[in-house]
């Protein structure tokens, strides 16, 4: 049976989807954009600030599912400008100190709410 996982206090998703779904020992996290769940405002002054907010949102969803960043096995990063790749990598690496998950990073022409970054992931409990 699938269970919906949502960041406490976060605004409802901006479309017909769940923030995350837990099925047995696997968590599927929808693409997270840099929305502060407390204020419902975009954190988009810099790509670094946006990346930190996305990773904080992912962390909050993992905690709600009883997991940590160490449980992530796969990430997908979508960037509006691939020139931000190195900056995003610096921030991203801070969240994966030991064995980083598999991932791909692609440039896209547009993202929801015209943000610069979106990240989705899959996590598996150990």
Residue, then its C-alpha position, 0 to 999 in steps of 0.5 A: x500500500x502506498x503512503x503519501x509523504x508531505x513536508x509538515x506545514x508545506x503548501x499543497x503541491x502546485x499540481x495533481x501529484x504528491x510530494x513523495x510516495x512511500x511504497x514498502x521500503x522505497x520512497x519516490x520524491x517528486x521534483x522539489x523546487x526551492x519553495x520555503x515550506x514555512x513562508x511558501x515563498x521561492x528562495x531564488x536569489x542565487x543558485x546556491x540558495x535555491x539548491x540549499x532550499x531544494x535539498x532541505x525540502x528533500x531532507x524534510x521529506x526523508x525525515x517524514x518517511x523515517x529516512x536520511x540522505x544516506x538512503x537516497x540511491x538516485x537523483x535527477x537534477x534539472x537546471x535551467x542553465x547548465x553553466x550553474x553545474x559547478x555551483x550546484x555540485x558544490x552545494x549538492x556534495x555537502x549533503x552526500x559526505x560518504x557514498x553519493x547516489x547515482x544521478x543525472x543532470x540535464x538542462x531544461x528550457x523551463x521549470x515550474x514557477x520559472x525556477x532555476x533548479x528542480x531535483x527528484x530522487x528515490x530512496x530505499x530504507x536499509 
